[in-house]
Amino acid sequence: MQTIFVFVKCELGQTYKVASKAVEEVEQVSEVHSVSGQYDLLMKCYLADGADIGHFVTERIQLLPGVKDTFTIITFKSFA
């Protein structure tokens, strides 16, 4: 299992709708947090080993209605 974090910038007024859609429709999304700064949301996602991260982000996250931009962080190891 690999973990990625995706920062999401939303169209104006769409942040809560994007968050709800992500939690309801994208099974790999485990948590969605509203954040301050350049982006509106931070999504924690768990992907199967060997899954194509680029395809996941561009086809599942970026195509959610109201998503304007994303920034993805790939993790190496969890210390929890």
URSULRA-V29515 format. One record per helix or strand. SS is the DSSP state (~ for helix, > for strand). FROM is the first residue (numbers start at 1). TO is the last residue. If there is no record, write none. Layout:
BEGIN
ss=SS from=FROM to=TO
ss=SS from=FROM to=TO
END
This chain:
BEGIN
ss=> from=2 to=10
ss=~ from=15 to=25
ss=> from=29 to=34
ss=> from=41 to=47
ss=~ from=53 to=61
ss=> from=67 to=74
END
